[in-house]
Amino acid sequence: VVARLRADANIQPGTSTPLAFNLTKAVFFDPATENRIL
């Protein structure tokens, strides 16, 4: 998972934070072929 956060987000290594996904911008890949799934 790749997350883009605001520069002022106070996220520290080893901590948990809730995330929400914008599925209109999600891209999925086939793990075997690494091809994009539409």
N, CA, C and O of each residue as an XYZ file, in Angstrom:
152
protein
N       0.847     -1.170      0.000
C       0.000      0.000      0.000
C       0.888      1.226      0.000
O       1.836      1.315      0.780
N       0.584      2.161     -0.866
C       1.271      3.447     -0.901
C       0.278      4.494     -0.440
O      -0.848      4.547     -0.934
N       0.681      5.319      0.495
C      -0.204      6.357      1.015
C       0.427      7.723      0.811
O       1.617      7.915      1.062
N      -0.373      8.657      0.358
C       0.070     10.049      0.259
C      -0.583     10.825      1.392
O      -1.807     10.858      1.522
N       0.250     11.441      2.200
C      -0.239     12.175      3.363
C       0.203     13.619      3.285
O       1.178     13.951      2.610
N      -0.519     14.464      3.977
C      -0.111     15.864      4.068
C       1.210     15.948      4.814
O       1.499     15.117      5.675
N       1.997     16.934      4.487
C       3.312     17.105      5.115
C       3.206     17.312      6.620
O       4.129     16.962      7.357
N       2.098     17.874      7.084
C       1.951     18.133      8.516
C       1.265     16.978      9.263
O       0.930     17.123     10.439
N       1.055     15.841      8.598
C       0.466     14.679      9.270
C       1.476     14.150     10.289
O       2.625     13.872      9.948
N       1.046     14.018     11.513
C       1.942     13.599     12.593
C       1.918     12.076     12.714
O       1.348     11.530     13.659
N       2.542     11.397     11.751
C       2.606      9.938     11.738
C       4.027      9.520     12.104
O       4.999      9.993     11.515
N       4.129      8.634     13.078
C       5.432      8.171     13.546
C       5.593      6.686     13.231
O       4.608      5.949     13.245
N       6.817      6.231     12.949
C       7.050      4.802     12.713
C       6.576      3.964     13.896
O       6.784      4.332     15.052
N       5.938      2.838     13.595
C       5.489      1.920     14.631
C       4.131      2.239     15.217
O       3.645      1.491     16.066
N       3.497      3.331     14.792
C       2.179      3.678     15.310
C       1.105      3.275     14.309
O       1.390      3.080     13.127
N      -0.109      3.154     14.778
C      -1.256      2.831     13.927
C      -2.057      4.085     13.665
O      -2.155      4.969     14.516
N      -2.629      4.151     12.480
C      -3.500      5.271     12.143
C      -4.585      4.777     11.201
O      -4.314      3.927     10.353
N      -5.802      5.284     11.325
C      -6.855      4.859     10.398
C      -6.612      5.459      9.010
O      -6.177      6.603      8.886
N      -6.895      4.682      7.987
C      -6.777      5.151      6.612
C      -8.102      4.941      5.898
O      -8.848      4.017      6.223
N      -8.392      5.789      4.935
C      -9.560      5.637      4.076
C      -9.067      5.604      2.637
O      -8.101      6.289      2.300
N      -9.707      4.830      1.796
C      -9.283      4.679      0.415
C     -10.244      5.396     -0.524
O     -11.460      5.241     -0.414
N      -9.697      6.178     -1.445
C     -10.481      6.795     -2.504
C     -10.457      5.816     -3.671
O      -9.506      5.810     -4.454
N     -11.488      4.994     -3.795
C     -11.478      3.929     -4.789
C     -11.553      4.442     -6.218
O     -11.267      3.689     -7.148
N     -11.930      5.702     -6.422
C     -11.928      6.242     -7.783
C     -10.509      6.442     -8.288
O     -10.298      6.580     -9.493
N      -9.532      6.459     -7.386
C      -8.130      6.625     -7.772
C      -7.309      5.360     -7.527
O      -6.089      5.373     -7.687
N      -7.967      4.276     -7.142
C      -7.264      3.029     -6.845
C      -6.823      2.342     -8.138
O      -7.523      2.392     -9.149
N      -5.671      1.709     -8.091
C      -5.148      0.930     -9.212
C      -4.792     -0.447     -8.666
O      -4.111     -0.562     -7.647
N      -5.253     -1.483     -9.342
C      -5.023     -2.854     -8.895
C      -4.167     -3.594     -9.913
O      -4.279     -3.369    -11.118
N      -3.304     -4.485     -9.410
C      -2.406     -5.250    -10.261
C      -2.551     -6.734     -9.973
O      -2.790     -7.135     -8.834
N      -2.406     -7.550    -11.017
C      -2.387     -9.000    -10.886
C      -1.033     -9.385    -10.292
O      -0.002     -9.071    -10.886
N      -1.004    -10.052     -9.142
C       0.285    -10.361     -8.512
C       1.151    -11.318     -9.332
O       2.376    -11.284     -9.217
N       0.544    -12.166    -10.151
C       1.320    -13.127    -10.936
C       1.979    -12.474    -12.145
O       3.145    -12.734    -12.441
N       1.220    -11.615    -12.848
C       1.737    -11.018    -14.085
C       2.205     -9.583    -13.904
O       2.915     -9.045    -14.755
N       1.815     -8.971    -12.813
C       2.075     -7.561    -12.537
C       1.387     -6.626    -13.533
O       1.719     -5.444    -13.619
N       0.413     -7.174    -14.292
C      -0.377     -6.349    -15.204
C      -1.479     -5.646    -14.438
O      -2.002     -6.167    -13.453
N      -1.823     -4.463    -14.899
C      -2.894     -3.694    -14.279
C      -4.229     -4.373    -14.559
O      -4.485     -4.831    -15.672
N      -5.074     -4.432    -13.537
C      -6.426     -4.967    -13.672
C      -7.363     -3.781    -13.814
O      -7.376     -2.882    -12.973
N      -8.141     -3.786    -14.877
C      -9.062     -2.661    -15.106
C     -10.356     -2.855    -14.385
O     -11.243     -2.005    -14.468
